[in-house]
Amino acid sequence: MNRTFVSSSNLASVGYDPQRQVLEIEFRNGSVYQYFGVPQSIYSGLMAAASHGRYFDAFVKKGGYRYQRIR
């Protein structure tokens, strides 16, 4: 999955597959997680947020999405 680099103290890059509704997050520590069933609106909000890390925490991490570490 192609990811876009973001300016964040916690997140390094963000990718999204709209067909599968999979959000992929690479963290600054090198780990990569995929979050499943994430609507396009959440991805769009994350990319537009003034603070990517805060948005991720509030709407993805605390959103209850199933996830898997892939690296």
Biopython code that builds the backbone (N, CA, C, O; Angstrom):
import numpy as np
from Bio.PDB.StructureBuilder import StructureBuilder

atoms = [
    (1, "MET", "N", (0.850, -1.187, 0.000)),
    (1, "MET", "CA", (0.000, 0.000, 0.000)),
    (1, "MET", "C", (0.887, 1.239, 0.000)),
    (1, "MET", "O", (1.852, 1.316, 0.761)),
    (2, "ASN", "N", (0.566, 2.191, -0.839)),
    (2, "ASN", "CA", (1.294, 3.455, -0.861)),
    (2, "ASN", "C", (0.874, 4.303, 0.328)),
    (2, "ASN", "O", (-0.310, 4.429, 0.640)),
    (3, "ARG", "N", (1.872, 4.879, 0.983)),
    (3, "ARG", "CA", (1.598, 5.751, 2.118)),
    (3, "ARG", "C", (2.127, 7.148, 1.826)),
    (3, "ARG", "O", (3.077, 7.322, 1.063)),
    (4, "THR", "N", (1.498, 8.131, 2.441)),
    (4, "THR", "CA", (1.899, 9.528, 2.325)),
    (4, "THR", "C", (2.561, 9.948, 3.623)),
    (4, "THR", "O", (2.017, 9.715, 4.702)),
    (5, "PHE", "N", (3.732, 10.566, 3.528)),
    (5, "PHE", "CA", (4.405, 11.053, 4.724)),
    (5, "PHE", "C", (3.613, 12.203, 5.327)),
    (5, "PHE", "O", (3.076, 13.048, 4.612)),
    (6, "VAL", "N", (3.550, 12.221, 6.660)),
    (6, "VAL", "CA", (2.842, 13.280, 7.371)),
    (6, "VAL", "C", (3.775, 13.933, 8.381)),
    (6, "VAL", "O", (4.731, 13.315, 8.851)),
    (7, "SER", "N", (3.492, 15.168, 8.705)),
    (7, "SER", "CA", (4.263, 15.904, 9.692)),
    (7, "SER", "C", (3.627, 15.669, 11.062)),
    (7, "SER", "O", (2.605, 16.265, 11.402)),
    (8, "SER", "N", (4.254, 14.793, 11.833)),
    (8, "SER", "CA", (3.702, 14.405, 13.132)),
    (8, "SER", "C", (4.834, 13.901, 14.013)),
    (8, "SER", "O", (5.804, 13.326, 13.519)),
    (9, "SER", "N", (4.709, 14.114, 15.308)),
    (9, "SER", "CA", (5.731, 13.608, 16.226)),
    (9, "SER", "C", (5.573, 12.111, 16.471)),
    (9, "SER", "O", (6.510, 11.468, 16.943)),
    (10, "ASN", "N", (4.408, 11.542, 16.160)),
    (10, "ASN", "CA", (4.141, 10.127, 16.418)),
    (10, "ASN", "C", (3.977, 9.309, 15.146)),
    (10, "ASN", "O", (4.436, 8.168, 15.084)),
    (11, "LEU", "N", (3.326, 9.875, 14.123)),
    (11, "LEU", "CA", (3.058, 9.159, 12.881)),
    (11, "LEU", "C", (4.071, 9.555, 11.817)),
    (11, "LEU", "O", (4.436, 10.725, 11.700)),
    (12, "ALA", "N", (4.527, 8.566, 11.038)),
    (12, "ALA", "CA", (5.474, 8.841, 9.960)),
    (12, "ALA", "C", (4.765, 8.922, 8.612)),
    (12, "ALA", "O", (5.031, 9.827, 7.821)),
    (13, "SER", "N", (3.848, 7.961, 8.348)),
    (13, "SER", "CA", (3.138, 7.961, 7.074)),
    (13, "SER", "C", (1.784, 7.279, 7.223)),
    (13, "SER", "O", (1.555, 6.501, 8.149)),
    (14, "VAL", "N", (0.885, 7.597, 6.274)),
    (14, "VAL", "CA", (-0.489, 7.103, 6.320)),
    (14, "VAL", "C", (-0.885, 6.641, 4.921)),
    (14, "VAL", "O", (-0.639, 7.337, 3.936)),
    (15, "GLY", "N", (-1.502, 5.458, 4.843)),
    (15, "GLY", "CA", (-2.032, 4.954, 3.584)),
    (15, "GLY", "C", (-3.465, 4.499, 3.773)),
    (15, "GLY", "O", (-3.907, 4.245, 4.893)),
    (16, "TYR", "N", (-4.188, 4.400, 2.659)),
    (16, "TYR", "CA", (-5.587, 3.990, 2.744)),
    (16, "TYR", "C", (-5.989, 3.253, 1.480)),
    (16, "TYR", "O", (-5.678, 3.686, 0.371)),
    (17, "ASP", "N", (-6.684, 2.135, 1.655)),
    (17, "ASP", "CA", (-7.259, 1.379, 0.546)),
    (17, "ASP", "C", (-8.775, 1.518, 0.633)),
    (17, "ASP", "O", (-9.400, 0.876, 1.477)),
    (18, "PRO", "N", (-9.384, 2.351, -0.231)),
    (18, "PRO", "CA", (-10.827, 2.598, -0.114)),
    (18, "PRO", "C", (-11.688, 1.374, -0.428)),
    (18, "PRO", "O", (-12.770, 1.230, 0.141)),
    (19, "GLN", "N", (-11.232, 0.486, -1.322)),
    (19, "GLN", "CA", (-12.021, -0.707, -1.632)),
    (19, "GLN", "C", (-12.144, -1.625, -0.419)),
    (19, "GLN", "O", (-13.215, -2.162, -0.137)),
    (20, "ARG", "N", (-11.040, -1.795, 0.288)),
    (20, "ARG", "CA", (-11.037, -2.695, 1.452)),
    (20, "ARG", "C", (-11.290, -1.958, 2.760)),
    (20, "ARG", "O", (-11.452, -2.593, 3.803)),
    (21, "GLN", "N", (-11.328, -0.625, 2.723)),
    (21, "GLN", "CA", (-11.466, 0.217, 3.918)),
    (21, "GLN", "C", (-10.397, -0.124, 4.960)),
    (21, "GLN", "O", (-10.688, -0.322, 6.140)),
    (22, "VAL", "N", (-9.152, -0.184, 4.482)),
    (22, "VAL", "CA", (-8.012, -0.470, 5.350)),
    (22, "VAL", "C", (-7.149, 0.785, 5.451)),
    (22, "VAL", "O", (-6.699, 1.334, 4.445)),
    (23, "LEU", "N", (-6.933, 1.221, 6.680)),
    (23, "LEU", "CA", (-6.055, 2.349, 6.977)),
    (23, "LEU", "C", (-4.734, 1.784, 7.467)),
    (23, "LEU", "O", (-4.707, 0.957, 8.378)),
    (24, "GLU", "N", (-3.633, 2.228, 6.863)),
    (24, "GLU", "CA", (-2.313, 1.740, 7.257)),
    (24, "GLU", "C", (-1.513, 2.898, 7.825)),
    (24, "GLU", "O", (-1.377, 3.944, 7.190)),
    (25, "ILE", "N", (-0.992, 2.708, 9.011)),
    (25, "ILE", "CA", (-0.244, 3.743, 9.725)),
    (25, "ILE", "C", (1.165, 3.248, 10.009)),
    (25, "ILE", "O", (1.354, 2.174, 10.579)),
    (26, "GLU", "N", (2.156, 4.044, 9.604)),
    (26, "GLU", "CA", (3.541, 3.788, 9.995)),
    (26, "GLU", "C", (3.878, 4.792, 11.086)),
    (26, "GLU", "O", (3.703, 5.999, 10.917)),
    (27, "PHE", "N", (4.362, 4.275, 12.204)),
    (27, "PHE", "CA", (4.735, 5.127, 13.328)),
    (27, "PHE", "C", (6.208, 5.488, 13.246)),
    (27, "PHE", "O", (6.981, 4.823, 12.557)),
    (28, "ARG", "N", (6.586, 6.528, 13.941)),
    (28, "ARG", "CA", (7.976, 6.997, 13.943)),
    (28, "ARG", "C", (8.956, 5.928, 14.442)),
    (28, "ARG", "O", (10.131, 5.949, 14.077)),
    (29, "ASN", "N", (8.482, 5.000, 15.267)),
    (29, "ASN", "CA", (9.366, 3.950, 15.781)),
    (29, "ASN", "C", (9.571, 2.820, 14.767)),
    (29, "ASN", "O", (10.288, 1.859, 15.049)),
    (30, "GLY", "N", (8.941, 2.931, 13.581)),
    (30, "GLY", "CA", (9.125, 1.937, 12.526)),
    (30, "GLY", "C", (8.036, 0.883, 12.440)),
    (30, "GLY", "O", (7.972, 0.147, 11.455)),
    (31, "SER", "N", (7.181, 0.792, 13.446)),
    (31, "SER", "CA", (6.104, -0.204, 13.403)),
    (31, "SER", "C", (5.008, 0.257, 12.443)),
    (31, "SER", "O", (4.778, 1.452, 12.263)),
    (32, "VAL", "N", (4.338, -0.724, 11.831)),
    (32, "VAL", "CA", (3.264, -0.451, 10.876)),
    (32, "VAL", "C", (2.042, -1.259, 11.288)),
    (32, "VAL", "O", (2.133, -2.460, 11.543)),
    (33, "TYR", "N", (0.898, -0.585, 11.350)),
    (33, "TYR", "CA", (-0.367, -1.226, 11.722)),
    (33, "TYR", "C", (-1.396, -0.996, 10.632)),
    (33, "TYR", "O", (-1.401, 0.041, 9.970)),
    (34, "GLN", "N", (-2.272, -1.984, 10.456)),
    (34, "GLN", "CA", (-3.426, -1.831, 9.585)),
    (34, "GLN", "C", (-4.681, -1.856, 10.441)),
    (34, "GLN", "O", (-4.821, -2.684, 11.342)),
    (35, "TYR", "N", (-5.593, -0.936, 10.144)),
    (35, "TYR", "CA", (-6.876, -0.818, 10.842)),
    (35, "TYR", "C", (-7.972, -1.122, 9.829)),
    (35, "TYR", "O", (-7.970, -0.574, 8.727)),
    (36, "PHE", "N", (-8.910, -1.997, 10.200)),
    (36, "PHE", "CA", (-9.891, -2.526, 9.259)),
    (36, "PHE", "C", (-11.277, -1.920, 9.467)),
    (36, "PHE", "O", (-11.679, -1.620, 10.591)),
    (37, "GLY", "N", (-12.004, -1.746, 8.348)),
    (37, "GLY", "CA", (-13.359, -1.202, 8.408)),
    (37, "GLY", "C", (-13.406, 0.290, 8.645)),
    (37, "GLY", "O", (-14.397, 0.811, 9.157)),
    (38, "VAL", "N", (-12.339, 0.982, 8.275)),
    (38, "VAL", "CA", (-12.251, 2.426, 8.512)),
    (38, "VAL", "C", (-12.878, 3.165, 7.326)),
    (38, "VAL", "O", (-12.424, 2.998, 6.194)),
    (39, "PRO", "N", (-13.909, 3.977, 7.564)),
    (39, "PRO", "CA", (-14.549, 4.709, 6.465)),
    (39, "PRO", "C", (-13.621, 5.759, 5.847)),
    (39, "PRO", "O", (-12.704, 6.262, 6.497)),
    (40, "GLN", "N", (-13.882, 6.070, 4.597)),
    (40, "GLN", "CA", (-13.122, 7.094, 3.875)),
    (40, "GLN", "C", (-13.138, 8.419, 4.633)),
    (40, "GLN", "O", (-12.145, 9.146, 4.622)),
    (41, "SER", "N", (-14.250, 8.741, 5.290)),
    (41, "SER", "CA", (-14.363, 10.015, 6.005)),
    (41, "SER", "C", (-13.338, 10.126, 7.143)),
    (41, "SER", "O", (-12.833, 11.214, 7.417)),
    (42, "ILE", "N", (-13.035, 9.014, 7.797)),
    (42, "ILE", "CA", (-12.032, 9.027, 8.875)),
    (42, "ILE", "C", (-10.643, 9.268, 8.288)),
    (42, "ILE", "O", (-9.861, 10.053, 8.825)),
    (43, "TYR", "N", (-10.344, 8.586, 7.182)),
    (43, "TYR", "CA", (-9.058, 8.810, 6.510)),
    (43, "TYR", "C", (-8.921, 10.272, 6.074)),
    (43, "TYR", "O", (-7.889, 10.901, 6.307)),
    (44, "SER", "N", (-9.961, 10.801, 5.446)),
    (44, "SER", "CA", (-9.933, 12.194, 4.986)),
    (44, "SER", "C", (-9.745, 13.155, 6.155)),
    (44, "SER", "O", (-8.985, 14.119, 6.062)),
    (45, "GLY", "N", (-10.437, 12.885, 7.246)),
    (45, "GLY", "CA", (-10.297, 13.711, 8.440)),
    (45, "GLY", "C", (-8.900, 13.652, 9.018)),
    (45, "GLY", "O", (-8.359, 14.666, 9.458)),
    (46, "LEU", "N", (-8.318, 12.468, 9.017)),
    (46, "LEU", "CA", (-6.955, 12.293, 9.529)),
    (46, "LEU", "C", (-5.963, 13.099, 8.694)),
    (46, "LEU", "O", (-5.090, 13.774, 9.239)),
    (47, "MET", "N", (-6.099, 13.026, 7.374)),
    (47, "MET", "CA", (-5.155, 13.719, 6.504)),
    (47, "MET", "C", (-5.330, 15.238, 6.571)),
    (47, "MET", "O", (-4.373, 15.978, 6.343)),
    (48, "ALA", "N", (-6.540, 15.709, 6.882)),
    (48, "ALA", "CA", (-6.811, 17.149, 6.943)),
    (48, "ALA", "C", (-6.594, 17.740, 8.334)),
    (48, "ALA", "O", (-6.603, 18.961, 8.491)),
    (49, "ALA", "N", (-6.401, 16.903, 9.331)),
    (49, "ALA", "CA", (-6.316, 17.366, 10.716)),
    (49, "ALA", "C", (-5.080, 18.232, 10.962)),
    (49, "ALA", "O", (-4.017, 18.002, 10.386)),
    (50, "ALA", "N", (-5.241, 19.220, 11.820)),
    (50, "ALA", "CA", (-4.115, 20.069, 12.218)),
    (50, "ALA", "C", (-3.087, 19.244, 12.981)),
    (50, "ALA", "O", (-1.885, 19.482, 12.861)),
    (51, "SER", "N", (-3.555, 18.273, 13.767)),
    (51, "SER", "CA", (-2.673, 17.358, 14.484)),
    (51, "SER", "C", (-3.055, 15.929, 14.101)),
    (51, "SER", "O", (-4.072, 15.403, 14.553)),
    (52, "HIS", "N", (-2.225, 15.314, 13.261)),
    (52, "HIS", "CA", (-2.507, 13.944, 12.820)),
    (52, "HIS", "C", (-2.527, 12.977, 14.008)),
    (52, "HIS", "O", (-3.366, 12.078, 14.075)),
    (53, "GLY", "N", (-1.601, 13.172, 14.933)),
    (53, "GLY", "CA", (-1.515, 12.289, 16.095)),
    (53, "GLY", "C", (-2.743, 12.359, 16.985)),
    (53, "GLY", "O", (-3.250, 11.329, 17.430)),
    (54, "ARG", "N", (-3.223, 13.566, 17.248)),
    (54, "ARG", "CA", (-4.422, 13.723, 18.090)),
    (54, "ARG", "C", (-5.658, 13.139, 17.413)),
    (54, "ARG", "O", (-6.478, 12.482, 18.054)),
    (55, "TYR", "N", (-5.779, 13.386, 16.112)),
    (55, "TYR", "CA", (-6.928, 12.849, 15.370)),
    (55, "TYR", "C", (-6.879, 11.323, 15.373)),
    (55, "TYR", "O", (-7.891, 10.664, 15.610)),
    (56, "PHE", "N", (-5.696, 10.767, 15.107)),
    (56, "PHE", "CA", (-5.539, 9.318, 15.120)),
    (56, "PHE", "C", (-5.962, 8.740, 16.467)),
    (56, "PHE", "O", (-6.700, 7.757, 16.523)),
    (57, "ASP", "N", (-5.495, 9.353, 17.545)),
    (57, "ASP", "CA", (-5.821, 8.859, 18.884)),
    (57, "ASP", "C", (-7.324, 8.912, 19.151)),
    (57, "ASP", "O", (-7.900, 7.958, 19.674)),
    (58, "ALA", "N", (-7.952, 10.022, 18.792)),
    (58, "ALA", "CA", (-9.375, 10.216, 19.111)),
    (58, "ALA", "C", (-10.310, 9.398, 18.229)),
    (58, "ALA", "O", (-11.315, 8.876, 18.713)),
    (59, "PHE", "N", (-9.993, 9.279, 16.934)),
    (59, "PHE", "CA", (-10.966, 8.709, 16.001)),
    (59, "PHE", "C", (-10.598, 7.325, 15.453)),
    (59, "PHE", "O", (-11.465, 6.606, 14.957)),
    (60, "VAL", "N", (-9.328, 6.956, 15.541)),
    (60, "VAL", "CA", (-8.924, 5.629, 15.048)),
    (60, "VAL", "C", (-8.608, 4.719, 16.232)),
    (60, "VAL", "O", (-9.247, 3.683, 16.414)),
    (61, "LYS", "N", (-7.637, 5.103, 17.020)),
    (61, "LYS", "CA", (-7.226, 4.260, 18.157)),
    (61, "LYS", "C", (-8.383, 4.027, 19.120)),
    (61, "LYS", "O", (-8.618, 2.896, 19.547)),
    (62, "LYS", "N", (-9.108, 5.089, 19.464)),
    (62, "LYS", "CA", (-10.239, 4.960, 20.385)),
    (62, "LYS", "C", (-11.552, 4.660, 19.658)),
    (62, "LYS", "O", (-12.613, 4.580, 20.278)),
    (63, "GLY", "N", (-11.466, 4.495, 18.331)),
    (63, "GLY", "CA", (-12.654, 4.218, 17.531)),
    (63, "GLY", "C", (-13.075, 2.757, 17.547)),
    (63, "GLY", "O", (-14.151, 2.418, 17.054)),
    (64, "GLY", "N", (-12.244, 1.893, 18.105)),
    (64, "GLY", "CA", (-12.609, 0.491, 18.253)),
    (64, "GLY", "C", (-12.415, -0.355, 17.003)),
    (64, "GLY", "O", (-12.978, -1.446, 16.905)),
    (65, "TYR", "N", (-11.627, 0.130, 16.043)),
    (65, "TYR", "CA", (-11.397, -0.649, 14.829)),
    (65, "TYR", "C", (-10.491, -1.842, 15.112)),
    (65, "TYR", "O", (-9.562, -1.765, 15.916)),
    (66, "ARG", "N", (-10.784, -2.939, 14.437)),
    (66, "ARG", "CA", (-9.903, -4.114, 14.516)),
    (66, "ARG", "C", (-8.595, -3.745, 13.828)),
    (66, "ARG", "O", (-8.596, -3.045, 12.816)),
    (67, "TYR", "N", (-7.487, -4.212, 14.374)),
    (67, "TYR", "CA", (-6.183, -3.844, 13.804)),
    (67, "TYR", "C", (-5.222, -5.011, 13.883)),
    (67, "TYR", "O", (-5.441, -5.989, 14.597)),
    (68, "GLN", "N", (-4.153, -4.870, 13.122)),
    (68, "GLN", "CA", (-3.109, -5.898, 13.092)),
    (68, "GLN", "C", (-1.773, -5.218, 12.852)),
    (68, "GLN", "O", (-1.656, -4.349, 11.989)),
    (69, "ARG", "N", (-0.771, -5.615, 13.615)),
    (69, "ARG", "CA", (0.580, -5.105, 13.376)),
    (69, "ARG", "C", (1.187, -5.906, 12.230)),
    (69, "ARG", "O", (1.178, -7.136, 12.256)),
    (70, "ILE", "N", (1.709, -5.217, 11.234)),
    (70, "ILE", "CA", (2.306, -5.938, 10.118)),
    (70, "ILE", "C", (3.823, -5.750, 10.059)),
    (70, "ILE", "O", (4.502, -6.433, 9.293)),
    (71, "ARG", "N", (4.353, -4.831, 10.861)),
    (71, "ARG", "CA", (5.810, -4.681, 10.961)),
    (71, "ARG", "C", (6.163, -4.007, 12.272)),
    (71, "ARG", "O", (7.340, -3.786, 12.556)),
]
sb = StructureBuilder()
sb.init_structure("model")
sb.init_model(0)
sb.init_chain("A")
sb.init_seg("    ")
for serial, (resi, resn, name, xyz) in enumerate(atoms, 1):
    if name == "N":
        sb.init_residue(resn, " ", resi, " ")
    sb.init_atom(name, np.array(xyz, "f"), 0.0, 1.0, " ", f" {name:<3s}", serial, name[0])
structure = sb.get_structure()
